[in-house]
Amino acid sequence: MTSDPAPGATPATTAAPGTPGTLLVGNCSGFYGDRLSAMREMVEGTTRGRHLDVLTGDYLAELTMLILGKDTMKDPALGYARTFVRQLEESLGLALERGVRIVANAGGLNPAGLAEKVREVARGLGLDPAVAHVEGDDLRAEAREHGWHDALTANAYLGGFGIAAALREGADVVVTGRVTDASLVLGPAVAHFGWAPTDHDALAGAVVAGHVLECGTQATGGNFSGFRALLEAGMDPAVPLGFPVAELAADGGSVITKPDGTGGAVTCDTVTAQLVYEIQSTRYLGPDVTTHLDSVRLEQVGPDRVAVSGVTGQAPPERLKVCVNELGGWRNSIELVLTGLDTEAKAAWVRAQLEPRLSAQSVTWSQLAQPQPNAPTEEAASVLLRCTVMDPAAGPCAKAFTGPAVELALASYAGFTLTGPPPQPTPYGVYRPAYVERAAVAHTVVHADGRREVVPDPVDFSEADHDAGRRPSPYPAPADTLNRRMPLGSFVHARSGDKGGDANIGLWVARDGSPRYDARVTWLAKVMSPRKVRELVPEAADLAPDAVEIHLLPHLGAVNVVIHGLLGRGVAASTRFDPQAKGLGEWVRSRSVHVQEGLL
């Protein structure tokens, strides 16, 4: 399912900053490790015959900051996303030729170092771009005075007005540290349209566009629970998914699309999948604006074209959020293979043998599944038992752990084997959010000529109502009639992810043309109570009474579920099977619920 330029289309003219023409912004990276060729593809490609005005790249996540922090421990000159440099080497010349400005948060912990590296690469290519960087987010030097005594990294989430200042001064490339993901789109929009900090609705619209673009191909069919419908509609599974593009208008509205001739699809459902990804309440808090997610409206306005409208916002919160990563200790894991009969008894025996010999502070065993009966292959007749240990010191996770496990090779259950050689322990980090007054952060732009400009704080602040959009209980809906038991995913899509130790599950009714769509939306809002969530996710049963939150997004036909504490202390410290909750939504879709006959 691809889109081609309209017959006779000619390239659109790129409007200068401050003019009302639409701004064409694309994305080439959703994480550190995304498709290396994407930057070149996006610079070379066109959307309806038009080249991009701005190309953004998102390289940072909480876990990435931890990885970059470990890099700086080895070499203080590092701390940035090195793949960004490799991408620029083959794309910078063409980007300059076509007037495509590049904005990326690849600077990580060392945006100044990355900016200088970009200049070095450019000189080697015979180019002379204007390279600016944004800094001020790094609070490691002040960590102790804020009470973050063991912080490896501590970075405030900056907004987009620093990026805007750099672009207004003519920067061709802007690299930043820890700005919010959506700021990569908001900044260019502010520079282009001349929005003020008080233009909350327009800013919120740009935040929504930025949120859709930030995770790359997740908006064009990647990680999409409805992928089978896309394939049935003609999407070629062998063609790489195109990265998303937003056509931004002066009022903050946008059209989400993708480059001409690329793979994947852009539909209301694929856009919704990204909108509900890793959010919490209906109030999306950012350093520049608080966005009302329950105001977002989507409309399919053409093949691979989804219009986003109606977005409203309010003044941002007074304090800034900070991503703090601390070194938590060391961890190690082994996986034991249990085959054939008596797997539960085999697991119980090896646990009884191994546990008394382990000295690690934390020992966690995975839950045991049952192998397929009368299995046609040995693999189908086998299950895995994983043991994970964690300790402040490396010793209890090293030979003190792997040695006793290996020594059982000829002295435990029948068929004892490991999936691989015992690994060495690795350090792990713990992420936690914190908050600081804005006065503690010097949001600073270093322009291409070396001038330093401090970005002023917003003039207005507000406190968002976290309960806005929360599902009422009992939910006002008609009583159930005759129903049947079937998977929740029969007509409900899902997208899930992590926010530190919290898991987010966005659920929405598929836009499949059914005349029962409105009734299905009402049913979904009714059925997804906190009690039902604990039934569908039994791992949440013993969490705190208020651990499950449910917020309604009626214009999207969606509910957003947040399960606080499900992921423990976050991805790097989690021993859970799916530490980032990436598959949690798909598991929930596979769970059986009672569905009214009239909805089928």
N, C-alpha and C positions, 0 to 999 in steps of 0.2 A: 504494500500500500504506500505509494509514493506520490508526491505532487510535482508537477512540472510547471514551468513558467507559463503564464497566459500567452496565447498566440499573439505574436506581434509585440510582446512586452519589451520595453527598453529599460536599461538600468536607471534606477531612481537617483536623483541628485541628493547628495548628502548635505543636510542643512548645517549651517554654522552654529556654534554654541549660542544659545539665547534666542534662536528662532523657533517658530512653532512646528516645523516639519517633524514627522515621526522619526524616532531614533531606533535604529536597528542594532540590537545587542544580542550576541551569541555567547555560547559557553563551550569550552573545550576540555573541561576537567571537573569531575565531581569528587575526586579524592586523590591523595598522593599515591600514584600507581595506576591512574586511569590511562586510557589508550594514548600511546605516545604520538601517533600520527594525527590525532584529532586537531591539534592547533593548525597544522598545515592544511588539513582538509577544510577547516572552517575559513581560513584566509583565502584559499583558492576558490571555494564554492560561492554560490549566489543563492539568494532567496527571492523568488519571483524576478530573477534577472538583476538583483541589486546586491552589491557587496556590503559586508557589515560596516557599520560605523565604529563599533566597539566589540572587542572580543574579551570575555572574562574567563578566568580560571579559578576554581575553588580547590585548594590543596589541603586545607586544614580541617582537623576534627580534634576533639579532646584527646583521643589516642595518638593522633599525629603529633600534637604538641609534646607528648611524652617521648615519642620516638626522636623528635628533633632535639629535645632536652638531653637525651642520652648521646646524640651526635656531638653536642657542644662539650660534653664531658670528655670526649676523645679529642676534639679539635675545636677550640673556641671560634675559629673562622667559619665553621659550618653553621648549622641551625636553620638552613633554608631548604626548600624542595629542589633538589638537584635535577630532577627530571624536567623542570621548567626551563632550565638553561639549555638542555639538550633540544627541547622543542623549539626554542628561539633560534638556535643555530640554523635551522632549516626553514624558518618561517619569517624571520624579522625583515629581511630585505623586501619580500613581497608585501608584507603588512605596511611598510613605509611607503612603498610604491602606490598601494591602493588606498592609503589614508586610513587604514584600520588601526585604531588605538587599542593597546593591550593593557588590561587591568587585572592583576592577580594578587591573591594573598599569599603567594608562594614564599614571601619573605620570612614567614614563621617567626623565629626568634632572632633573626638577623637580617632585617630588610635593608639596612645600609650595606651590608656585605653582598647581598644579592644584587642591589642596584649597581655596585661597582663591578660585579661579575658580568652583569648585562653589558655594561660599557666596554669591558674587556673583550667580550665576545663580539660586540659590534665593531670595535676597532679591527679585530681579526678578519672581519668580513668586509672591511672598507666602508663601514656605515657610521653615521654620526647622529643617532637618535637622541631626543631629549628624554632623559630618564629621571624620574622623580620617585621618591619613596615616602611612605607614611609610617611614623613611629610614635612612641609614647605609650603603647599598650603594655610594654614589658615592665612588670612591677617586681621582678626578682630582687632588685636591690633594696626594695622597701618591704619585702615579704615578712621579715621578723616583726617589724613594727605593726603590721596588720594581724599578727598572730599566726602566720603561716610558717611555722618554725622549720618544717621539713620540706618546704616547697622546692621541687626541682624546676618547675615552671609556674609562673603566675602572670596571666595576661588578661587585661581588661578588653572587653568587646567594644571596639570603636565603631563609629557610624560612617556614613558615606560623604560627609562634607569635606573631609580632608582630601579624598580622591577627587571631588569636584574642584577643589582649589587647584590641585595639580593640573587637571585637564584644562581649566580656564587659562592657566599660564602657559599652555602649549605643550604639555608632556605628551610624548608618543607612547611611552611605557610607564606605567605606575605600578610599583610593587609595594605591598603592605605587610604588616605583621597581622595581629589578630583583630581584624575587623569582622563584623557579622557577615555571614555568607551573602545575605541579601544586599549588603552595602556595596558589593561589587557592581550591582546594577543601579542601585539608588544613586551612587555618586555620579556616574556619567549622565543620568537623567537630570540631576540637579544642575550640572554644568550646562547641559544642552538647553533646558527649558527655563533656567533662572529661578527655580522655586526658592522660596524663603523657608526658614525653619518652621514657620507657622502654617505652611501649606499642608496641613496634616492629611487631608484626603488624597492629594496627589502623591505625597510621600508614601502613604500606605499602599497606594496602587503600585508604586514601583517596588515596594517591599514584597508584595505578592508576586509580581513578575520575577523578582530576584529569587524568591523562595522556590518558584517553579523551575527556574533555570539551574539553581545551584548544584543539583545532584546529577547534572548531565543527562544521560540517556534514560534515567528513571522517568523522565517526562515524555519520552517518545516510544515507550513500550518495554523498557527494561524493568525487570523485577515486577512485572505487572501480572496480577492474578488472572486477568482476562486475556492472556496471550493467545489462547486457542481461538477466540473470536477474531482476533487480528489476523491470524493465519488463515482462517476460513474466509476472511474478507479479501485475501489476496496478498498479504504481507509475505515477502520472500524471506524464509528463515535463514538463508545463507548470506544475505546482504547485511553488513554491519549497520547497526542502528545509527541514524543521524543524531547529532547533538542539537539541543533545542535553541530556538531563536525567539526573541520577543520584539515585536514592533510596538514601541512605547509612544503614547500620545501625550499631548500637553496637559491633559487633565488627569494623568496617571493611569488611564485605562490602557489595555494592551491586547495584542493578538499573539498567541503562542503558536509557533509553527516550527518548521525545520528546513534546512537547505534543500534546494531543488535536487531531485533524483536520489536522495539518500534513503536508507532503509528505515524501518520502524513505522510508527504512526502517531499522530497527534489527535486525540479525541477528548471529549469531555471527561471520559473515565481515566485516561492516562494522565491528564492534567490534575484531576481530583486526587489520583494516587499520590502525586507529589505534594499537593496542597496539604494533605492530612498526615504527611510524613514527619515524625519527630516533633509534633507540636504538643501543647498541653491544654490550656483552656482555649476559649474562643478569643482571648485577648493575647495577641502575639507581641510580646514586649521587645522593643529594640531601642538602641541609644538615640535614634532620631525621631521615632514615632511609635505609638502603640497602635497596631493594626487590628481592626475588627474582622476576624476571619468569618464570622457569621454574616457579614455583609457581602461576601464575594459571590458573584453570579457568573456562570459560564454559559456560553452558547456556541454551538458548532456553526461556523459561518462559511465553511467551505472544506474541501478535502484537506486534511492536516492543518486546519486553521480553527483555533478556539479563541473566542473573544472573552476577555476578562473585564468585567465592569462592576459598577456599584460599590466599589471599595471605599470604606470610610475609616477614619483614624482619629486619634486624639493625641494630645501632648505625651511625650515619652515619660518614663519614670525618672525620678530625681537622681537615683544612684545607678552606677554602672555594674553590670555583672562581670565577674572575673572567673576565668578558668584556672583552677589551681590543681596541679599535679604533684603528688608527693610520692617518694619511693616507699613502697609498702613492705618490701622484703624480697624473698626468693620463692620460686615455685618449680615444680617438676611433675610430670605425668608418665604413667605407663598404661598400655592397653593390653589386656589379657584376652585371648580368644578361647571361648568355651564352645565345644562342638557336640552336637548330638543329644543324647539323653541326659537327664539329671543335671541340667545346667544350674538350677537354683542350689542344689546341694553342692555342686562343684564350687560355685561362687562363695557359699557359706564357708566351705573348708579353707579355701585359699585366703579369705579374709581373716579367719581365725588363726591361720599360720603367720600371716604377714603383720597384722596390726600390732601385736605385742612387741615387735622388733623395731617399730618406727618411732622416732623421737621428734618428728616435726610438730609444730604447734597446731596445725590444722591438717586433718586427713579426711578426704571426701571421696566416696565411692559413687559411681554412676548407678542409676536404676537399671535393672536387668530386664531385657525384653525376652520373649520366648521365641525360639527358632521355629522355622516352618516344619510341621510334621511331615515325615516321609519325604524329606527334601530331595529334589533331583540332583542337586549339586552340594558339595561340601560347604561352599560359602553360604548357601541358603540354610544349611543346617547349623550355622554358627552364629553366635552373638558376641558382642564385645563388652567387657567389664573394664571400666577406666578407674584408675586410682590417681588422685591428685593430692599432692602435699604442698603446704605453704608454711614458711617460717621466716622470722626476721633475719636469720643467718643462712648462708648458703649450705653449710655443712649438713644439716638434717635433710636437705633436699638433694644431696649429691650421692656419694657412695653409701651413706647411711640409709638411703632409701632404695637405690637401684640394686645394691649388693644383695640384701636379703631377698629381693624379688627374683633376681637371677638364680640365686642358690636353691630356689624351689623348683627349678626346671625339671629335675628328676625325682622330686620328692613331694609332689602335690597331686592335683586331680589328673585324671586320664586325658591325654591330649594337650597338656600344658604347652602353650606357646605365646609369644608376644608378637605384636604387629610389626615391631622393629627393634633395633638395638636400643637399650636404655639411653635417653638423652642426658645432656648436662643441664643443671638447673639454670634458670634465667631470672633476671630481676623483673619485678612487676611494679606498676604504679597504681596509685589510687587517685581518681578524679573526684573533686568536689567543687560545687559552685560557691562563690563568695560574692560579696558586694562591697563597693567602696564609693565614697563621695566623689563627685566629678572633679572636685578641686585636687584630688590626689593623682589625677591623670593629666598629663600634658599632651594632648592630641596635636601632633606636630607634622607639618609637611616640609620635607626638604626638597626644594625645587631643583630643576636640572642645573641651574647656575649656582647652587649651593646655598641660596637664601633659605632661611628657616621662617616658617609661618605657623604660629599657634592658632589652631582652629577654635573659635569661641564656642562655648556651650550653648544649647538651646535656651531661649528666653522663657519658655513656659514648660511646666511639668504637671503631671497628673498621676493619680493613683488609680490603676485599673481595677475594675471589679472582677476578681477572679471567679466569682460565682455566676457571672453573666453567661447565659446559655447552658447552665448546668441542668441536667435532666431532672424534671420534677418527679417526685414519688409520693403517691402512685401516679403513673403516667396517664393522662386523660386520653383514652382510646377505647374503641368499641370492645365489648367482651369477645373472647375467642369463640369460634364455632368449631365444626368438625375439622380435625387436623390430622396430619400424618408426620411421622418422624423422618427427617432427612437432613443432609449436611447443610449447615448455615450458608455455605458457599454456593448453594444452588442458584441463587440470584444476588448474592452479596459479595462484593470485592473487599480486599483488605490490603493494607500496607502497614508494616510495623517497623519499629526501630527503638533506639535507646536514647535516653537523656541521663547520663550518669548511671545511677542505680535504679532509675525508673524506666519502665517499658511503656511504649506508646503503641496503640493499635487503632488505626483509622479504618472504619467499616462504612461502606456506602453501597446503596442499591445500584446495580448495573443499569445503565441506560441502554437497554436492549430493544427498545420499541414497544415494550409491553404496555397495554392499556391499564395495567394494574400498578404502574409505577408509584403513584401517590399513596395507594393503600399499602404497598410494600414499605415505603419510607416510614409511614406511621407505625407499621408493625415492627420494624427494626428499632425505632426509638422506644417502643413499648417493651420489647423483649430484652433489650440490653440494659438490664438493671445491674447494680453492683453485685447482687446475689447471683444473677445468671452468669456474670463474668467469673465469679469464683467457681461456679460449676463447670464452666467451659475450660478454665485454667486452674485445675486443682492445686497447682503449685502456689497459688495465691490464697488458698483457703486459710492459712494460719498467719497471714500478714495482719497488720493493725486494722482495727475496725473501719477506719477512714482511708485505707490504702487505695481503694478503687474510686476513681472519679470518672464521671461520664458527662460529656458536653455535647450539645446538639448543634449541628451545622445544617439547618433545614434546606437552605438554597442549594447545597451540594448533595442532598439526600443522604447525609452522613451522620454518624456519631463518632466521637473521638473518646477512646478509653485510655486512661492513664493508670497504670498499676505501680504505685510507689513502693520501692524497695524490692521488687521482684528480682532485680539483677544484682542484689547485694551492694558491693562497693564500686560497681562499674565494670566495664569490659575488661580492663587489664587485670583486675583483681578477682574476677568472677570465675567460679568453678562450674558454672552452669553449662549444659550442653550447647546452648545457643546464647553466648554471653552478650551479644548485641541485639538480641530479640529480632533478628532479621527474618527468621522463619516463623515467629510466633503468630503472625496474622494468618499464615497459611495453615498452621495447625488449628487455629480457632475456626477457620472456614471448613475444615474437615470434620469438626465436631457436630454431632447430631442435635437438632432442636425440633420442637413441634411447630410445624408451619401450617397455617390455615389453608384448607383446600381451595378457597376462593382466591388465594394469591398465586396459585400455580397455573 
